Amino acid sequence: MNEFCSYCGKPTAEGDHSACEKRLSFIDPPRYCSSCARRMVVQVTPDGWTARCSRHGEITSAR
């Protein structure tokens, strides 16, 4: 389970993150690392996106 919300960076145990989950599933790439809540470097291209955490590496969209 993710400790932090990938969209807003707040702990997943605090508050309602349904709006964040909706944005992540349809529109936006993640902005924060779900393991450490660090702001990630995000690159959006016509083919998808990549997001890189300085501690936990890179994730990409599955397009």
Secondary structure by P-SEA (a helix, b strand, c coil): ccccccccccccccccaaaaaaaaacccccccccccccccccccccccbbbbbccbbbbbccc
